Amino acid sequence: MARGKALFLCTHNSSRSQMAEGLLRSLHGEQWEAFSAGTEPRGVHPYAVTVMAEIGIDISANQSKHVDSLLGKSFDLVVTVCDNANETCPIFPGGTKRQHRSFPDPSSAPGTPEERLDAFRLIRDEIKEWIKTDAIFSVHSLPS
């Protein structure tokens, strides 16, 4: 069975979409190829790398990409993980399913380094639970 292709979009492609890409690969890599991009990419946030490593997922080699670099590619699912990306997401032709699931931006969390890491952990765990349980990621929702 062919794997589906999922694209996660957020504004900076630094935290939420990067974590979602890594989590989908880890949790459902047999069914999905995962990608991420941003409308204003700024590089992968070091705290995102740290909190993903804590659960055994290495995203240290990931790079921020502009969504325009993926135009013309075919995706079965495009998921915006922040409100801004949802409003500015380009159209991907070819029957692509769209979903929006907004998560707070952990990079804007105030506090000490440990408090900021906790904000990243919270969002990582919320994204993980969503990817584990949302039916859209089940094998039954793959294209035939």
C-alpha positions as a printed Julia matrix, in Angstrom:
144×3 Matrix{Float64}:
  0.0    0.0    0.0
  1.31   3.44  -0.93
  2.0    5.9    1.86
  0.09   9.15   2.01
  1.92  12.48   1.94
  1.17  15.0    4.71
  2.39  18.59   4.9
  2.33  20.56   8.17
  2.39  24.34   7.86
  2.99  27.09  10.39
  4.31  30.6   10.07
  8.01  30.12  10.89
  8.41  26.36  10.34
 10.51  26.39  13.48
  8.56  24.57  16.19
  4.99  23.31  15.78
  5.2   22.1   12.19
  8.67  20.65  12.76
  7.48  18.72  15.82
  4.38  17.51  13.93
  6.53  16.31  11.03
  8.81  14.36  13.38
  5.92  12.92  15.37
  4.0   11.75  12.31
  7.13  10.04  10.99
  7.67   8.36  14.33
  4.08   7.34  15.04
  2.71   6.58  11.55
  5.74   6.44   9.27
  4.54   3.21   7.69
  1.42   4.98   6.45
  2.6    8.58   5.92
  5.5   10.56   4.49
  5.74  13.75   6.55
  6.83  17.22   5.44
  6.72  20.69   6.95
  7.08  24.26   5.73
  6.32  27.83   6.71
  5.04  31.05   5.28
  7.98  32.94   6.87
 10.62  30.29   7.73
 13.19  31.22  10.38
 15.11  28.04  11.18
 14.37  25.14  13.5
 14.1   26.32  17.11
 16.74  24.68  19.36
 14.14  24.03  22.08
 12.04  22.06  19.57
 15.07  19.92  18.83
 15.72  19.45  22.57
 12.19  18.41  23.55
 11.86  16.04  20.61
 15.17  14.39  21.53
 13.77  13.85  25.02
 11.24  11.42  23.52
 13.72   9.79  21.14
 12.91  11.73  17.94
 15.81  13.47  16.21
 14.83  16.56  14.21
 18.27  18.16  14.46
 18.9   17.76  10.72
 15.54  19.29   9.75
 15.59  22.61   7.94
 12.99  25.35   7.71
 11.49  25.57   4.25
  9.25  28.15   2.61
  5.91  26.74   1.52
  6.56  28.1   -1.98
  9.4   25.57  -2.34
  6.76  22.81  -2.23
  4.25  24.29  -4.67
  3.7   21.88  -7.53
  4.19  18.88  -5.25
  1.26  16.63  -4.54
  0.03  16.11  -0.95
 -2.84  14.0    0.31
 -3.19  16.12   3.42
 -2.19  19.71   4.25
 -2.52  20.66   7.93
 -2.08  24.19   9.21
 -1.01  24.22  12.87
 -1.31  27.97  13.49
 -3.99  30.52  12.66
 -1.72  32.74  10.57
 -0.68  29.87   8.3
 -4.33  28.85   7.97
 -5.15  32.32   6.64
 -2.21  32.49   4.22
 -1.92  28.86   3.1
 -1.68  28.51  -0.67
 -3.96  26.18  -2.56
 -2.52  22.78  -3.39
 -4.4   21.39  -6.41
 -5.26  17.76  -6.93
 -7.81  16.88  -4.3
 -5.65  17.66  -1.29
 -7.5   17.36   2.0
 -7.1   20.4    4.25
 -7.27  20.45   8.02
 -6.62  23.19  10.56
 -5.55  22.52  14.13
 -4.14  25.54  15.93
 -1.53  25.18  18.67
 -0.05  28.06  20.69
  3.43  29.15  19.63
  5.86  27.84  22.28
  8.63  30.12  21.02
  6.7   33.12  22.33
  6.47  31.7   25.86
  8.02  33.96  28.51
 10.1   32.91  31.5
 13.29  31.16  32.39
 14.88  28.7   30.0
 13.3   25.82  31.95
  9.86  27.46  31.83
 10.23  27.98  28.1
 11.28  24.34  27.64
  8.16  23.34  29.57
  6.07  25.34  27.08
  7.69  23.39  24.23
  7.08  20.1   26.06
  3.41  20.97  26.53
  2.89  21.73  22.83
  4.92  18.65  21.81
  2.71  16.47  23.98
 -0.5   18.08  22.65
  0.63  17.5   19.05
  1.66  13.93  19.87
 -1.71  13.09  21.41
 -3.54  14.64  18.45
 -1.48  12.68  15.89
 -1.93   9.47  17.88
 -5.7    9.79  18.14
 -7.07  11.81  15.2
 -8.77   9.54  12.68
 -7.36  11.56   9.78
 -3.98   9.89  10.41
 -5.38   6.36  10.56
 -4.66   3.94   7.76
 -8.34   4.13   6.78
 -8.06   7.75   5.73
 -5.24   7.12   3.24
 -5.93   7.63  -0.43
 -6.67   4.44  -2.33
